[in-house]
Amino acid sequence: MSKIYVKKLREDAVVPAMATVGSAGSDIRACLYDEETGEKITKLKVPAFGTVKIGTGLAFQLPENHVMLIVPRSSTGTKKGLMLQNTVGVLDSDYRGECFLFFRNMKDTPVEIEDGERIAQVIVIPYPTLRYVEVSELEDTERGAGGFGSTGNK
């Protein structure tokens, strides 16, 4: 079993945890504070169609050749109308700073996020070390250069 080392950058930050035995991801919580003053915030209002930066108060050390993918919890998107600004966050194994999340409110009304609220989930997966090799030709396939919709609707 690989270990993921987690450093709390703020005392009230919560280390991610899986909600159930069968969970693929671990819930990550909002750790709200004013970036300028460092003071604790209990709620954050996301304006209609606006974007906010949310701290987690956590930094991670992933095993080499692993990546942490950050996706919203289903309730964050369906109930609150919030989506990650970059759709899927990527935390590389050599990054040691705070894990921040940028959420966009897709609703025409403000939405609130509470401190400590489970807002996203993280999934850590291994990836191979690859080397890109430039060639003059690629092997042919049945699909070829067919793009969107080229494999049919069935």
Rosetta blueprint (number, residue, H / E / L):
1 M L
2 S L
3 K L
4 I L
5 Y E
6 V E
7 K E
8 K E
9 L L
10 R L
11 E L
12 D L
13 A L
14 V L
15 V L
16 P L
17 A E
18 M L
19 A L
20 T L
21 V L
22 G L
23 S L
24 A L
25 G L
26 S E
27 D E
28 I E
29 R E
30 A L
31 C L
32 L L
33 Y E
34 D L
35 E L
36 E L
37 T L
38 G L
39 E L
40 K E
41 I L
42 T L
43 K E
44 L E
45 K E
46 V E
47 P L
48 A L
49 F L
50 G L
51 T E
52 V E
53 K E
54 I E
55 G E
56 T L
57 G L
58 L E
59 A E
60 F E
61 Q E
62 L L
63 P L
64 E L
65 N L
66 H E
67 V E
68 M E
69 L E
70 I E
71 V E
72 P E
73 R L
74 S H
75 S H
76 T H
77 G H
78 T H
79 K L
80 K L
81 G L
82 L E
83 M E
84 L E
85 Q L
86 N L
87 T L
88 V L
89 G E
90 V E
91 L E
92 D L
93 S L
94 D L
95 Y L
96 R L
97 G L
98 E L
99 C L
100 F E
101 L E
102 F E
103 F E
104 R E
105 N E
106 M L
107 K L
108 D L
109 T L
110 P L
111 V E
112 E E
113 I E
114 E E
115 D L
116 G L
117 E L
118 R E
119 I E
120 A E
121 Q E
122 V E
123 I E
124 V E
125 I E
126 P E
127 Y L
128 P L
129 T L
130 L L
131 R L
132 Y L
133 V L
134 E L
135 V L
136 S L
137 E L
138 L L
139 E L
140 D L
141 T L
142 E L
143 R L
144 G L
145 A L
146 G L
147 G L
148 F L
149 G L
150 S L
151 T L
152 G L
153 N L
154 K L
